[in-house]
Amino acid sequence: MFNLMKEVVRHNVTGLLWMASEAWTSGTSLQTPHFMQYLGGTLGIAIRRGEIPGLSDFLLKVRPELNYITTNGNSMVNQFWEHTFQCRFAPPPAGWVEAEGELCTGQEVKENVENEFLDVSDLRQEYNVYKAVYALAYALDDMLQCEPGRGPFSNNTCAHLQRLEPWQVRYQFTLKSSFRLINDIAAVTGLTTTAENKSWGSQLG
């Protein structure tokens, strides 16, 4: 992006209203007097923050599997644990104990820790993943409940569950499942989906 803006300056491209992603509108390298006459008034589009019910409680309940280390190597949870508490599970790396490094017990208290892995106050990309998983789950659930002769496909047929095609899942979601997803998220977040208030459309996007 920086190289593009250098070309904009070189060709003196002015009078444009830029619409930008969250990443580069907040980038300090572009917020300089040199670029301001070209980028002043830029509209930055941020990813909507959302809430994932129960995620905080789930993260606090996750514990490392001590037996996992000896059989399959380090799991993701164990790596997180070592990073968070600055300790190592046995067997530790060579020289770790000699350097007075701590050994992980798996009983360390996460409630006393504040880091980016446990912070659920600003879920943006994660919230999009959450919605995507639910979208797929709803579409598959609707397809499982399809009644022969009343399906959404050619001649009112249902999809073959053993050989689903991606377009069938997408069609099912667009046709029906999206409304279930929107209504469920609205119930959690308090958004309304009535004809009088169309705010959910812009807020879920």
Rosetta blueprint (number, residue, H / E / L):
1 M L
2 F H
3 N H
4 L H
5 M H
6 K H
7 E H
8 V H
9 V H
10 R H
11 H L
12 N L
13 V L
14 T L
15 G L
16 L L
17 L L
18 W L
19 M E
20 A E
21 S E
22 E H
23 A H
24 W H
25 T H
26 S L
27 G L
28 T H
29 S H
30 L H
31 Q L
32 T L
33 P H
34 H H
35 F H
36 M H
37 Q H
38 Y H
39 L H
40 G L
41 G L
42 T L
43 L E
44 G E
45 I E
46 A L
47 I L
48 R L
49 R L
50 G E
51 E L
52 I L
53 P L
54 G L
55 L H
56 S H
57 D H
58 F H
59 L H
60 L H
61 K H
62 V L
63 R L
64 P L
65 E L
66 L L
67 N L
68 Y H
69 I H
70 T H
71 T H
72 N H
73 G L
74 N L
75 S L
76 M H
77 V H
78 N H
79 Q H
80 F H
81 W H
82 E H
83 H H
84 T H
85 F H
86 Q L
87 C E
88 R E
89 F L
90 A L
91 P L
92 P L
93 P L
94 A L
95 G L
96 W L
97 V L
98 E L
99 A L
100 E L
101 G L
102 E E
103 L E
104 C L
105 T L
106 G L
107 Q L
108 E L
109 V L
110 K H
111 E H
112 N H
113 V L
114 E L
115 N L
116 E L
117 F L
118 L L
119 D L
120 V L
121 S L
122 D L
123 L E
124 R L
125 Q H
126 E H
127 Y H
128 N H
129 V H
130 Y H
131 K H
132 A H
133 V H
134 Y H
135 A H
136 L H
137 A H
138 Y H
139 A H
140 L H
141 D H
142 D H
143 M H
144 L H
145 Q L
146 C L
147 E L
148 P L
149 G L
150 R L
151 G L
152 P L
153 F L
154 S H
155 N H
156 N H
157 T L
158 C L
159 A L
160 H L
161 L H
162 Q H
163 R H
164 L L
165 E L
166 P H
167 W H
168 Q H
169 V H
170 R H
171 Y H
172 Q H
173 F H
174 T H
175 L H
176 K H
177 S H
178 S H
179 F H
180 R H
181 L H
182 I H
183 N H
184 D H
185 I H
186 A H
187 A H
188 V H
189 T H
190 G L
191 L L
192 T L
193 T L
194 T L
195 A L
196 E L
197 N L
198 K L
199 S H
200 W H
201 G H
202 S H
203 Q H
204 L H
205 G L
